[in-house]
Amino acid sequence: MSNENTKNEKIEYICEKAYEELLKDGINNFSLNKFIAELQMSKGQFYYYFKTKDELISKTIDNKSYEVFNYTYEQTKSKSTFLEKMFAFFAFFLDDLNPNFANWNKLLKSSFHLYIDTENKDIQQLNRNFNNKVLKNIENIFDEMINNAYLKEEARIFPRSLIATADGMYIHSLMDKNYDLKTYLSEYLIMIDKLLKKENTGEKN
């Protein structure tokens, strides 16, 4: 096994343990020194894998985020219409996520400040990697629905703006507790479906 694989496995192990601690103590009460001691690892060893506490928390929640959105993407495959697929994919935003991910949802909301206006290049890269993953999944859904003649061909340009809109609404909901994210995003998805749905002419592009 290569050194790189060994390092990645160690990072995954540390993140798994960190997730357990974050669930117990929460973001604000998470002690990095205590956590390193519980790992039976020296600070020098720990900082070989993570430069800061924020980087550890970001990577830990990022790993779980991949699990969540891989799950929601899998759920879209059993849906037949574009709107059904969108509601399945954006289940997290619509407060319709599998209850097994409830703890992750709470941690994400309490740590969201780490992902905004950061100068940490590693966290920036985590953001880019995750956004690219989400974008690819949505593009796959759009491609499928276009190929099935459900959506218009020009719908291919919409995935990026769709993600940006959903993210913007989510951030708004974090800043304003009275903002009804579920209602407004649902209305937006319904509007997009009507806008992009191909007319029932029986013709394919």
PAZAPA-4460 file (N, C-alpha, C; in steps of 0.05 Angstrom, whole numbers, plus 32768, in hexadecimal, padded with zeros to 4 digits):
% residues 205
    n_x    n_y    n_z   ca_x   ca_y   ca_z    c_x    c_y    c_z   seq   type   mol
   8011   7FE8   8000   8000   8000   8000   8012   8019   8000     1      M     A
   800B   802C   7FEF   801B   8044   7FED   8018   8056   8006     2      S     A
   802C   8068   8009   802B   807B   8020   8013   808D   801E     3      N     A
   800B   8094   8005   7FF5   80A6   8001   7FDB   8098   8009     4      E     A
   7FD8   807E   8003   7FC0   806F   800B   7FBF   806D   8029     5      N     A
   7FD6   8068   8035   7FD7   8066   8052   7FCF   8080   8060     6      T     A
   7FD9   8096   8054   7FD2   80B1   805F   7FB4   80B6   805C     7      K     A
   7FA9   80AF   8045   7F8C   80B4   8041   7F7B   80A3   8054     8      N     A
   7F84   808A   8059   7F75   8079   806C   7F76   8085   8088     9      E     A
   7F8E   8090   808F   7F90   809C   80AA   7F7F   80B5   80AC    10      K     A
   7F7D   80C5   8097   7F6C   80DC   8097   7F4F   80D4   809B    11      I     A
   7F47   80BF   808D   7F2B   80B6   808F   7F25   80AC   80AB    12      E     A
   7F39   809E   80B7   7F35   8094   80D2   7F32   80AB   80E6    13      Y     A
   7F44   80C0   80E3   7F42   80D7   80F5   7F27   80E5   80F2    14      I     A
   7F1E   80E7   80D9   7F04   80F5   80D5   7EED   80E5   80E1    15      C     A
   7EEE   80CB   80DF   7ED9   80BB   80EB   7ED8   80BF   810A    16      E     A
   7EEF   80BF   8116   7EF1   80C4   8133   7EE8   80E0   813A    17      K     A
   7EF0   80F3   8129   7EE8   810F   812E   7ECA   8113   812C    18      A     A
   7EBE   8104   8119   7EA1   8106   8116   7E93   80FC   812F    19      Y     A
   7E9C   80E7   813A   7E91   80DC   8153   7E93   80F0   8169    20      E     A
   7EAA   80FE   816B   7EAE   8111   8180   7E9C   812A   817C    21      E     A
   7E9A   8132   8163   7E8A   814A   815D   7E6C   8145   8163    22      L     A
   7E63   812C   815F   7E48   8125   8166   7E43   8127   8184    23      L     A
   7E58   811F   8193   7E56   811F   81B0   7E58   813B   81BC    24      K     A
   7E6C   814A   81B2   7E73   8163   81BF   7E69   817C   81B0    25      D     A
   7E63   8179   8196   7E5B   8190   8187   7E74   81A0   817D    26      G     A
   7E70   81B1   816A   7E86   81C1   815F   7E93   81D2   8174    27      I     A
   7E83   81E1   8183   7E8E   81F5   8195   7E9E   81E8   81AD    28      N     A
   7E97   81D0   81B4   7EA3   81C3   81CB   7EB9   81AF   81C3    29      N     A
   7EBE   81AD   81A9   7ED2   819A   81A0   7EEE   81A4   81A6    30      F     A
   7EFD   8194   81B6   7F18   819B   81BE   7F2C   818B   81AD    31      S     A
   7F3C   819A   819E   7F4F   818C   818D   7F65   817E   819D    32      L     A
   7F6E   818A   81B3   7F83   817D   81C3   7F78   8164   81D0    33      N     A
   7F60   8164   81D9   7F53   814D   81E5   7F50   8137   81CF    34      K     A
   7F48   813F   81B8   7F43   812C   81A2   7F5D   811F   819A    35      F     A
   7F73   812E   8197   7F8D   8123   8190   7F96   810F   81A5    36      I     A
   7F92   8116   81BE   7F9A   8104   81D4   7F8A   80EA   81D2    37      A     A
   7F70   80EC   81CC   7F60   80D3   81CA   7F68   80C2   81B2    38      E     A
   7F74   80CF   819E   7F7E   80BF   8187   7F98   80B1   818E    39      L     A
   7FA4   80B8   81A5   7FBE   80AE   81AD   7FD3   80B5   8197    40      Q     A
   7FD2   80CE   8190   7FE3   80D8   817A   7FF0   80F1   8184    41      M     A
   8009   80F6   817C   8017   810E   8183   800C   8125   8172    42      S     A
   800F   813E   817C   8006   8155   816C   8015   8156   8152    43      K     A
   802E   814F   8152   803E   814F   8139   8032   813C   8124    44      G     A
   802A   8124   812E   801D   8110   811C   8003   811B   8111    45      Q     A
   7FF2   8127   8123   7FD9   8131   811A   7FDC   8147   8105    46      F     A
   7FEE   8159   810A   7FF1   8170   80F8   7FFE   8168   80DD    47      Y     A
   8007   814F   80DC   800F   8145   80C2   7FF7   8141   80B0    48      Y     A
   7FE0   813B   80BC   7FC8   8135   80AD   7FB6   814E   80AA    49      Y     A
   7FB5   815E   80BF   7FA3   8175   80BF   7FB2   818D   80CB    50      F     A
   7FB1   81A4   80BD   7FC0   81BB   80C6   7FB1   81CA   80DD    51      K     A
   7F97   81C9   80DD   7F87   81D8   80F1   7F6F   81C8   80FA    52      T     A
   7F63   81D1   810F   7F4A   81C5   8119   7F34   81C9   8105    53      K     A
   7F32   81E1   80F9   7F1D   81E7   80E5   7F20   81D4   80CE    54      D     A
   7F38   81CF   80C5   7F3C   81BD   80AE   7F32   81A1   80B5    55      E     A
   7F38   8197   80CD   7F2E   817D   80D6   7F0F   817C   80D5    56      L     A
   7F02   8190   80E1   7EE5   8191   80E2   7EDA   8192   80C5    57      I     A
   7EE5   81A3   80B5   7EDC   81A5   8099   7EDE   818B   808A    58      S     A
   7EF4   817E   808C   7EF9   8165   807E   7EE6   814F   8089    59      K     A
   7EE2   814F   80A3   7ED0   813B   80B0   7EB3   813E   80A6    60      T     A
   7EA9   8156   80A6   7E8E   815B   809D   7E8C   8158   807E    61      I     A
   7EA1   815F   8070   7EA1   815C   8053   7E9F   813E   804C    62      D     A
   7EAD   812D   805A   7EAA   8110   8055   7E8E   8107   8059    63      N     A
   7E81   8110   806E   7E65   8108   8073   7E53   8114   805E    64      K     A
   7E59   812C   8054   7E49   8139   8040   7E49   8128   8026    65      S     A
   7E60   811D   801F   7E61   810C   8007   7E4F   80F4   800B    66      Y     A
   7E4F   80E9   8023   7E3E   80D1   8028   7E20   80D9   8025    67      E     A
   7E19   80F0   802F   7DFD   80FA   802E   7DF5   80FE   8011    68      V     A
   7E05   810D   8002   7DFC   8114   7FE7   7DFF   80FC   7FD4    69      F     A
   7E11   80E9   7FDA   7E11   80D0   7FCA   7DF7   80C1   7FCF    70      N     A
   7DEE   80C2   7FE8   7DD5   80B4   7FEE   7DBD   80C2   7FE0    71      Y     A
   7DBC   80DC   7FE1   7DA5   80EA   7FD4   7DA6   80E6   7FB5    72      T     A
   7DBE   80E5   7FAA   7DC1   80E1   7F8D   7DB7   80C5   7F86    73      Y     A
   7DBD   80B1   7F96   7DB3   8096   7F92   7D95   8095   7F92    74      E     A
   7D89   80A5   7FA4   7D6C   80A6   7FA6   7D5F   80B1   7F8C    75      Q     A
   7D6D   80C2   7F7E   7D61   80CD   7F66   7D5E   80B8   7F50    76      T     A
   7D6D   80A3   7F51   7D6D   808F   7F3C   7D53   807F   7F3A    77      K     A
   7D44   807F   7F50   7D2B   8071   7F50   7D13   8083   7F49    78      S     A
   7D19   809D   7F44   7D04   80B0   7F3D   7D02   80B2   7F1F    79      K     A
   7CEA   80B8   7F15   7CE5   80B9   7EF8   7CE5   80D4   7EEC    80      S     A
   7CDB   80E8   7EFB   7CDA   8103   7EEF   7CF0   8115   7EFA    81      T     A
   7CF5   812A   7EEB   7D0A   813D   7EF3   7D05   8149   7F0E    82      F     A
   7CEC   8151   7F13   7CE5   815E   7F2D   7CE9   814A   7F44    83      L     A
   7CE0   8132   7F40   7CE4   811D   7F55   7D02   811A   7F5B    84      E     A
   7D12   8119   7F46   7D2F   8116   7F4A   7D3B   812E   7F59    85      K     A
   7D32   8146   7F53   7D3C   815E   7F60   7D34   815E   7F7D    86      M     A
   7D1B   8157   7F83   7D13   8156   7F9F   7D22   8141   7FAF    87      F     A
   7D29   812B   7FA2   7D39   8116   7FAF   7D55   8120   7FB4    88      A     A
   7D61   812D   7FA0   7D7C   8135   7FA2   7D80   814C   7FB7    89      F     A
   7D6D   815E   7FB8   7D6E   8174   7FCA   7D5F   816F   7FE4    90      F     A
   7D5D   8156   7FEC   7D4F   814E   8004   7D5A   815C   801D    91      A     A
   7D74   8160   801D   7D81   816E   8034   7D76   818A   8037    92      F     A
   7D75   8199   8021   7D6C   81B4   8021   7D4E   81B6   8028    93      F     A
   7D3F   81A1   8020   7D22   81A1   8023   7D19   8195   803E    94      L     A
   7D2D   8190   804F   7D27   8185   806A   7D18   816A   8067    95      D     A
   7D21   815A   8053   7D14   8140   804F   7D29   812A   804D    96      D     A
   7D3F   812F   805C   7D56   811D   805B   7D52   8105   806D    97      L     A
   7D5F   80EE   8066   7D5E   80D6   8076   7D65   80DD   8093    98      N     A
   7D55   80D5   80A7   7D5B   80DC   80C3   7D76   80D3   80CC    99      P     A
   7D82   80C0   80BF   7D9D   80B6   80C7   7DB2   80CC   80C3   100      N     A
   7DAB   80E1   80B3   7DBF   80F6   80AF   7DB8   810F   80BF   101      F     A
   7DA6   810D   80D2   7D9E   8124   80E1   7DB6   8131   80F1   102      A     A
   7DC7   8120   80FC   7DDE   812B   810B   7DF1   813A   80F9   103      N     A
   7DF5   812F   80E1   7E07   813C   80CE   7DFB   8158   80C7   104      W     A
   7DE1   8159   80C4   7DD4   8172   80BD   7DD9   8187   80D2   105      N     A
   7DD7   8180   80EB   7DDC   8193   8101   7DF9   819C   8101   106      K     A
   7E0C   8189   80FD   7E28   8191   80FD   7E2F   81A3   80E6   107      L     A
   7E23   819D   80CF   7E28   81AE   80B7   7E1F   81CB   80BC   108      L     A
   7E08   81CE   80C8   7DFE   81E9   80CD   7E0F   81F8   80E1   109      K     A
   7E1A   81E9   80F5   7E2A   81F6   8109   7E46   81FC   8100   110      S     A
   7E4E   81EF   80E9   7E6A   81F3   80E0   7E6B   8202   80C5   111      S     A
   7E54   820B   80BC   7E53   8216   80A0   7E65   822F   809D   112      F     A
   7E6A   823D   80B3   7E7B   8254   80B2   7E97   824D   80A9   113      H     A
   7E9F   8234   80AC   7EBA   822C   80A4   7EBE   822B   8086   114      L     A
   7EA8   822A   8078   7EA9   8226   805A   7EA6   8241   804C   115      Y     A
   7EA1   8256   805A   7E9C   8270   804D   7EB3   8284   8054   116      I     A
   7EBC   8292   8040   7ED0   82A7   8044   7EE9   829C   8052   117      D     A
   7EF2   8284   804A   7F09   8278   8056   7F22   827D   8046   118      T     A
   7F39   8280   8053   7F52   8284   8045   7F62   8269   8046   119      E     A
   7F57   8255   8052   7F64   823B   8053   7F61   822D   8039   120      N     A
   7F77   8229   802B   7F76   821E   800F   7F6C   8201   800F   121      K     A
   7F71   81F2   8025   7F68   81D7   8026   7F49   81D6   8029   122      D     A
   7F3E   81E8   8039   7F21   81E9   803B   7F15   81F3   8021   123      I     A
   7F22   8206   8014   7F18   820F   7FFA   7F17   81F8   7FE6   124      Q     A
   7F2C   81E7   7FE6   7F2C   81D0   7FD4   7F17   81BC   7FDB   125      Q     A
   7F11   81B8   7FF4   7EFB   81A6   7FFD   7EE1   81B1   7FF1   126      L     A
   7EDD   81CB   7FF3   7EC5   81D7   7FE8   7EC2   81D2   7FCA   127      N     A
   7ED8   81D6   7FBB   7ED8   81D3   7F9E   7ED2   81B6   7F97   128      R     A
   7EDF   81A3   7FA5   7EDB   8187   7F9F   7EBE   817E   7FA4   129      N     A
   7EB3   8188   7FBA   7E98   8180   7FC0   7E84   818C   7FAC   130      F     A
   7E88   81A6   7FA6   7E76   81B3   7F93   7E77   81A6   7F78   131      N     A
   7E8F   819E   7F70   7E92   8190   7F56   7E83   8175   7F56   132      N     A
   7E84   8168   7F6D   7E76   814E   7F6F   7E58   8152   7F6D   133      K     A
   7E4D   8166   7F7B   7E31   816C   7F7A   7E29   8174   7F5E   134      V     A
   7E39   8185   7F52   7E33   818E   7F36   7E32   8176   7F23   135      L     A
   7E45   8164   7F25   7E46   814D   7F13   7E2C   813C   7F17   136      K     A
   7E24   8138   7F2F   7E0B   8129   7F34   7DF3   8136   7F27   137      N     A
   7DF1   8150   7F2B   7DDA   815E   7F1F   7DDB   815E   7F01   138      I     A
   7DF3   8161   7EF6   7DF6   8160   7ED9   7DEE   8145   7ECE   139      E     A
   7DF4   8130   7EDD   7DEC   8115   7ED4   7DCD   8113   7ED3   140      N     A
   7DC0   811F   7EE7   7DA3   811E   7EE7   7D98   812E   7ECF   141      I     A
   7DA3   8145   7ECA   7D9A   8155   7EB4   7D9E   8146   7E99   142      F     A
   7DB6   813A   7E96   7DBC   812B   7E7E   7DA8   8115   7E79   143      D     A
   7DA2   8106   7E8F   7D8F   80F0   7E8D   7D74   80FA   7E84   144      E     A
   7D6B   810F   7E90   7D50   8119   7E89   7D4F   8126   7E6E   145      M     A
   7D65   8132   7E65   7D66   813C   7E49   7D66   8125   7E35   146      I     A
   7D76   8111   7E3B   7D77   80FA   7E29   7D5D   80EB   7E27   147      N     A
   7D4D   80ED   7E3D   7D33   80E0   7E3D   7D1D   80F2   7E32   148      N     A
   7D26   8109   7E28   7D13   811D   7E1B   7CFF   8128   7E30   149      A     A
   7D07   8129   7E49   7CF6   8135   7E5E   7CFD   8153   7E60   150      Y     A
   7D17   815A   7E5E   7D1F   8176   7E60   7D28   817F   7E44   151      L     A
   7D27   819A   7E41   7D31   81A6   7E28   7D4F   81A4   7E27   152      K     A
   7D5A   81A5   7E10   7D77   81A3   7E0C   7D86   81BA   7E1A   153      E     A
   7D7A   81D2   7E1A   7D88   81E9   7E26   7D89   81E7   7E45   154      E     A
   7D7C   81D3   7E50   7D7D   81CF   7E6D   7D99   81C9   7E77   155      A     A
   7DAB   81C1   7E65   7DC6   81BA   7E6D   7DD5   81D1   7E7A   156      R     A
   7DCD   81E9   7E76   7DDB   8200   7E81   7DD2   8206   7E9D   157      I     A
   7DBE   81F8   7EA8   7DB2   8200   7EC1   7DBE   81F4   7EDB   158      F     A
   7DCD   81DD   7EDA   7DD6   81D2   7EF3   7DE6   81E4   7F05   159      P     A
   7DF9   81F4   7EFB   7E09   8206   7F0C   7DF7   821B   7F1A   160      R     A
   7DE5   8227   7F0B   7DD3   823B   7F17   7DC0   822F   7F2B   161      S     A
   7DB8   8216   7F26   7DA7   8208   7F39   7DB5   8204   7F53   162      L     A
   7DCE   81FB   7F52   7DDD   81F7   7F6B   7DE1   8211   7F79   163      I     A
   7DE9   8226   7F6A   7DED   8240   7F77   7DD4   824B   7F84   164      A     A
   7DBD   8247   7F78   7DA4   8250   7F83   7D9E   8241   7F9D   165      T     A
   7DA0   8226   7F9C   7D9B   8216   7FB4   7DAE   821D   7FCB   166      A     A
   7DC7   8220   7FC4   7DDB   8228   7FD9   7DD4   8243   7FE5   167      D     A
   7DCD   8256   7FD3   7DC6   8271   7FDC   7DAE   8271   7FEF   168      G     A
   7D9A   8261   7FE7   7D82   825F   7FF8   7D89   8252   8013   169      M     A
   7D9B   823E   8013   7DA3   8231   802C   7DB2   8245   803E   170      Y     A
   7DC4   8254   8033   7DD3   8268   8043   7DBF   827C   804E   171      I     A
   7DAC   8285   803E   7D98   8298   8047   7D89   828D   805F   172      H     A
   7D82   8273   805E   7D73   8267   8074   7D83   8265   808D   173      S     A
   7D9E   8264   808B   7DAF   8264   80A3   7DB0   827F   80AF   174      L     A
   7DAE   8294   809F   7DB0   82AF   80A9   7D95   82B9   80B3   175      M     A
   7D7F   82AE   80A8   7D64   82B8   80AF   7D53   829F   80B6   176      D     A
   7D4E   829B   80CF   7D3F   8284   80D8   7D22   8284   80CF   177      K     A
   7D18   829B   80C6   7CFD   829C   80BC   7CFB   8296   809E   178      N     A
   7D12   8292   8091   7D12   828C   8074   7D0A   826F   8070   179      Y     A
   7CF5   826A   8061   7CEA   8250   805E   7CF7   8242   8046   180      D     A
   7D0E   8236   804B   7D1F   822A   8036   7D0F   8214   8027   181      L     A
   7D01   8203   8035   7CF3   81EE   8028   7CDE   81F8   8014   182      K     A
   7CCF   820C   801C   7CBA   8217   800B   7CC6   8224   7FF2   183      T     A
   7CDA   8236   7FF7   7CE5   8246   7FE1   7CF5   8234   7FCD   184      Y     A
   7D04   8221   7FD7   7D13   8210   7FC5   7D00   81FD   7FB6   185      L     A
   7CEB   81F4   7FC3   7CD7   81E3   7FB6   7CCA   81F3   7F9F   186      S     A
   7CC3   820B   7FA4   7CB7   821C   7F8F   7CCA   8220   7F78   187      E     A
   7CE3   8224   7F7F   7CF8   8229   7F6A   7CFB   8210   7F59   188      Y     A
   7CFC   81F9   7F65   7D00   81E0   7F56   7CE8   81DB   7F44   189      L     A
   7CD0   81E1   7F4E   7CB8   81DD   7F3D   7CB8   81F0   7F26   190      I     A
   7CC1   8209   7F2A   7CC4   821D   7F14   7CD8   8213   7EFF   191      M     A
   7CEF   8209   7F09   7D04   8200   7EF6   7CF9   81E8   7EE6   192      I     A
   7CEA   81D7   7EF3   7CDF   81C0   7EE4   7CCC   81C9   7ECE   193      D     A
   7CBB   81DD   7ED4   7CA8   81E7   7EC0   7CB7   81F5   7EAA   194      K     A
   7CCC   8204   7EB1   7CDB   8213   7E9D   7CEB   8201   7E8A   195      L     A
   7CF6   81EC   7E95   7D08   81DB   7E85   7CFB   81C2   7E79   196      L     A
   7CE3   81BC   7E82   7CD6   81A4   7E78   7CD0   81A6   7E5A   197      K     A
   7CD6   8192   7E4C   7CD2   8192   7E2F   7CB4   818F   7E2A   198      K     A
   7CAA   819E   7E15   7C8E   819C   7E0E   7C88   817F   7E05   199      E     A
   7C70   8177   7E0B   7C68   815B   7E05   7C61   8158   7DE8   200      N     A
   7C75   815A   7DD7   7C70   8158   7DBA   7C78   813D   7DAF   201      T     A
   7C86   812D   7DC0   7C8F   8113   7DB6   7CA8   8115   7DA6   202      G     A
   7CB4   812D   7DA4   7CCC   8131   7D94   7CE4   8132   7DA6   203      E     A
   7CFB   8129   7D9D   7D14   812B   7DAB   7D27   813D   7D9C   204      K     A
   7D38   814B   7DAC   7D4B   815C   7D9F   7D61   814B   7D91   205      N     A
***
